[in-house]
């Protein structure tokens, strides 16, 4: 790793009054920073800058979904892309390593790094260079690319199919009701995070419990929105979790049991989740699926969801 120039100053923000300093570089989530700080989803000591004089040449920040909790996601990392590559490539890893050492307790696994991308980032040379510069920096610190994802959006006014009548939908009655279906859905999953959990040694049940506790238990919307899909005789087919996080209405999770895959039920289940949220009068519904999950991506497209962004996630295999 090439050492950063000696005149570089790397430090956390001294307080919320330095938010303007942090925002001298830009990213699509800048508009969320002030509210995140006010609600405890971010802390100034988790927001670091690399300075040359008063010029911000790089920045990094972590996020948590639980007020007072540990950092859960590294979701801001930006560079001054006007800098020449040898210099930019030296500053980036220096900032990442020094900030991580201060923010992430020694011995703990590093939170994964996620970044939103333009949907055509590979076709646009300028966008591609911005994305690949950040990937190179993270790879220099030992990270690897886990997955690229499609970010999707249903917009108010888009037609939602009426219930086809092939399935019967009922509310989820509790944690165990949903976990009983999430567990077999892990079999043959195309989701990279689920596959990583299974590869780490977790059983399908343990991986399902981890996902439920980390992603669903703290959702701010009513659990009454969640739906289990059954055949008219009562046999379960799948489920959908329409919800709202701190920022958007969303399809948090959708699954079809292995025995019922390949029959087009995914469209019926996604339509039900979309109807639940559309009935709340929302302007948009967000969703995401791995780039490699072609059947799910096609279902979203058939239901009128638009691919407005992409995203990638990178992980460190060792603390």
C-alpha positions in Angstrom: 0.0 0.0 0.0 1.5 3.4 -1.0 1.7 5.7 2.0 -0.5 8.8 1.9 1.3 12.2 1.6 2.5 13.4 4.9 0.6 16.7 4.9 -2.7 14.9 5.0 -4.9 15.4 8.1 -7.3 12.5 8.9 -9.8 13.0 11.7 -13.5 12.6 12.7 -15.9 15.4 12.8 -15.8 17.4 16.0 -19.6 17.7 16.1 -22.8 18.2 14.0 -21.7 21.7 13.3 -19.1 20.2 10.9 -21.7 18.6 8.7 -21.1 21.3 6.1 -17.4 20.3 6.0 -18.4 16.6 5.4 -20.7 17.6 2.6 -18.0 19.3 0.6 -17.9 16.0 -1.3 -21.2 14.7 -2.5 -23.2 11.5 -2.7 -26.9 10.6 -3.3 -27.6 10.1 0.4 -26.3 13.5 1.6 -29.9 14.7 2.1 -30.4 12.0 4.9 -27.3 13.0 7.0 -28.9 15.7 9.1 -31.8 13.6 10.2 -29.6 10.6 10.7 -27.5 12.6 13.1 -30.5 14.0 14.9 -32.0 10.5 15.4 -28.8 8.8 16.4 -28.5 6.7 13.3 -25.1 8.4 12.8 -22.6 10.0 15.2 -20.0 12.6 14.4 -17.3 10.3 15.6 -18.3 7.8 12.9 -17.9 10.5 10.2 -14.3 11.1 9.1 -12.6 13.3 6.6 -9.2 13.5 5.0 -8.0 17.1 4.6 -5.3 18.8 2.8 -5.4 22.2 4.4 -9.1 23.0 4.4 -9.7 21.0 1.3 -11.6 17.7 1.8 -10.0 15.0 -0.4 -11.9 12.0 1.0 -14.6 11.1 3.5 -16.1 8.0 5.2 -19.0 7.3 7.5 -20.9 4.5 9.1 -24.6 4.0 9.9 -26.8 2.1 12.3 -30.5 1.3 12.3 -30.6 1.1 16.1 -30.1 4.3 18.2 -27.2 3.7 20.5 -26.2 0.6 18.6 -22.9 -0.4 17.0 -22.1 0.7 13.4 -23.9 -1.7 11.1 -23.0 -0.5 7.6 -20.3 1.5 5.9 -22.4 3.5 3.5 -20.3 6.7 2.7 -16.9 6.6 1.1 -16.0 9.4 -1.3 -12.8 10.7 -2.9 -11.9 13.9 -4.7 -12.0 12.4 -8.2 -10.1 15.4 -9.6 -6.9 14.0 -7.9 -4.5 12.0 -10.0 -4.9 8.2 -9.5 -1.6 7.5 -7.7 -2.5 10.1 -5.1 -6.2 9.2 -4.8 -5.3 5.5 -4.5 -2.9 6.3 -1.6 -5.3 8.6 0.4 -8.3 6.2 0.2 -6.9 3.2 2.0 -5.2 5.4 4.6 -8.5 7.0 5.5 -10.4 3.7 5.5 -7.9 1.9 7.7 -7.4 4.7 10.2 -11.1 5.5 10.6 -12.0 1.8 10.8 -9.5 1.2 13.6 -11.1 4.0 15.6 -14.8 3.2 14.9 -14.9 -0.6 14.8 -13.9 -2.3 18.0 -10.8 -4.4 17.8 -11.7 -8.0 16.9 -15.1 -7.2 15.6 -16.1 -8.0 12.0 -16.1 -4.9 9.8 -19.5 -3.8 8.7 -20.0 -4.4 5.0 -19.6 -1.5 2.5 -22.5 -0.6 0.3 -22.8 2.1 -2.4 -25.5 3.2 -4.7 -24.7 3.5 -8.4 -26.2 4.9 -11.6 -28.1 2.2 -13.4 -25.9 2.6 -16.5 -22.6 3.0 -14.6 -20.7 0.5 -16.7 -21.7 2.3 -20.0 -20.7 5.8 -18.8 -16.9 6.2 -18.6 -17.0 8.9 -15.9 -19.4 6.9 -13.7 -17.4 3.7 -14.2 -14.1 5.4 -13.1 -15.8 6.8 -9.9 -17.2 3.3 -9.0 -14.0 1.4 -9.8 -11.8 3.8 -7.9 -13.8 3.1 -4.8 -13.7 -0.7 -5.4 -9.9 -0.5 -5.8 -9.5 1.3 -2.5 -11.6 -1.2 -0.6 -9.8 -4.1 -2.3 -6.5 -2.6 -1.1 -7.8 -2.9 2.4 -8.8 -6.6 2.0 -12.4 -6.3 0.9 -14.1 -8.3 -1.8 -17.1 -7.7 -3.9 -20.0 -9.7 -2.6 -22.9 -8.7 -4.9 -24.2 -6.1 -7.3 -27.9 -5.4 -6.9 -30.8 -3.8 -8.8 -32.6 -1.0 -6.9 -36.2 -0.9 -8.1 -39.1 1.5 -7.6 -42.9 1.2 -8.1 -44.4 4.7 -8.6 -47.9 5.9 -7.8 -50.2 5.6 -10.8 -48.6 2.4 -12.0 -51.3 -0.2 -12.5 -51.4 -3.0 -9.9 -52.9 -6.3 -11.0 -56.0 -7.4 -9.2 -55.9 -10.6 -7.2 -55.9 -13.5 -9.6 -57.6 -15.8 -7.1 -54.9 -18.5 -7.5 -53.7 -17.9 -3.9 -55.3 -16.9 -0.6 -53.4 -14.3 1.5 -53.5 -14.1 5.3 -51.5 -11.9 7.8 -48.5 -13.3 9.5 -49.4 -14.3 13.0 -46.0 -14.0 14.6 -42.2 -14.6 14.4 -42.5 -18.4 14.3 -45.2 -18.3 11.6 -42.8 -16.5 9.2 -39.6 -18.3 10.2 -41.3 -21.6 9.4 -41.4 -20.4 5.8 -38.2 -18.4 5.6 -36.2 -21.5 6.6 -37.1 -23.7 3.6 -36.9 -20.6 1.3 -33.1 -20.6 2.1 -32.8 -23.8 0.2 -31.4 -23.0 -3.3 -31.6 -19.2 -2.5 -30.1 -16.9 -5.2 -29.6 -14.2 -2.6 -25.9 -13.5 -2.1 -26.3 -12.5 1.6 -28.3 -15.7 2.3 -25.7 -17.8 0.5 -22.9 -16.2 2.5 -24.7 -16.9 5.8 -25.1 -20.6 4.8 -21.4 -20.8 3.7 -20.4 -19.4 7.0 -21.8 -22.5 8.7 -25.2 -21.3 9.7 -28.1 -23.8 9.2 -31.0 -22.6 7.1 -33.0 -22.0 10.3 -30.2 -20.0 11.9 -29.7 -17.9 8.7 -33.5 -17.2 8.7 -33.4 -16.2 12.3 -30.5 -13.9 11.7 -32.3 -12.2 8.8 -35.5 -11.8 10.8 -33.8 -10.4 13.8 -31.5 -8.0 11.9 -33.9 -6.8 9.2 -37.5 -7.3 10.2 -37.8 -7.1 14.0 -37.1 -3.4 14.0 -39.2 -2.3 11.1 -41.4 0.7 12.0 -44.5 -0.3 10.1 -47.3 -2.7 11.2 -46.6 -6.4 11.1 -50.2 -6.7 10.0 -49.1 -5.7 6.5 -47.0 -8.9 6.2 -48.7 -11.7 4.1 -48.4 -15.4 3.8 -49.7 -16.9 0.5 -51.5 -20.2 0.5 -53.2 -22.5 -2.0 -57.0 -22.5 -1.5 -56.7 -25.7 0.5 -54.3 -24.1 3.0 -50.9 -25.3 1.8 -48.3 -22.5 2.1 -46.7 -21.3 -1.1 -44.7 -18.2 0.0 -44.8 -14.9 1.7 -44.1 -11.2 1.3 -43.0 -8.5 3.8 -44.3 -5.1 2.7 -42.9 -2.5 5.2 -41.6 0.9 5.8 -38.0 1.6 7.0 -36.7 4.9 8.2 -36.8 6.3 4.7 -39.2 4.5 2.3 -42.1 2.1 1.9 -40.6 -1.1 0.6 -40.9 -4.8 -0.3 -38.5 -5.9 2.5 -38.5 -9.6 1.5 -40.4 -12.0 -0.7 -40.1 -15.8 -1.1 -41.6 -18.8 -2.7 -41.2 -22.3 -1.1 -39.0 -24.7 -3.2 -41.9 -27.0 -4.0 -43.9 -24.2 -5.6 -41.2 -22.5 -7.6 -41.6 -22.3 -11.4 -45.4 -21.8 -11.4 -45.5 -18.0 -11.6 -46.7 -17.6 -8.0 -44.0 -14.9 -7.4 -46.0 -12.4 -9.5 -49.1 -13.1 -7.4 -47.2 -12.6 -4.2 -45.4 -9.5 -5.3 -48.7 -8.0 -6.5 -50.2 -8.6 -3.1 -47.3 -6.9 -1.3 -47.6 -4.0 -3.7 -51.4 -3.7 -3.2 -50.9 -3.6 0.6 -48.5 -0.6 0.3 -50.4 1.1 -2.5 -53.5 1.1 -0.3 -51.6 3.3 2.1 -51.4 6.0 -0.5 -47.6 5.9 -0.9 -45.9 7.8 -3.7 -43.4 5.0 -4.3 -42.3 1.6 -3.2 -38.7 0.6 -3.1 -37.3 -2.9 -3.6 -34.0 -4.5 -4.5 -32.8 -7.8 -5.9 -29.4 -9.3 -6.7 -28.3 -8.9 -10.3 -28.0 -12.6 -10.6 -31.6 -13.3 -9.4 -33.0 -13.1 -12.9 -36.5 -14.6 -12.1 -37.1 -12.0 -9.3 -35.9 -9.1 -11.5 -38.3 -10.2 -14.3 -41.2 -10.4 -11.8 -40.5 -6.8 -10.6 -40.4 -5.6 -14.2 -43.7 -7.3 -15.1 -45.3 -5.5 -12.1 -44.1 -2.1 -13.4 -41.1 -1.6 -11.0 -38.4 0.6 -12.6 -34.7 0.0 -12.2 -33.6 3.5 -11.1 -30.3 2.6 -9.5 -27.8 -0.2 -8.8 -25.8 -0.9 -5.7 -22.9 -3.1 -4.7 -21.9 -4.6 -1.4 -18.3 -5.4 -0.4 -17.3 -7.5 2.6 -14.1 -8.3 4.6 -13.7 -11.9 5.4 -11.6 -11.3 8.5 -12.0 -8.8 11.4 
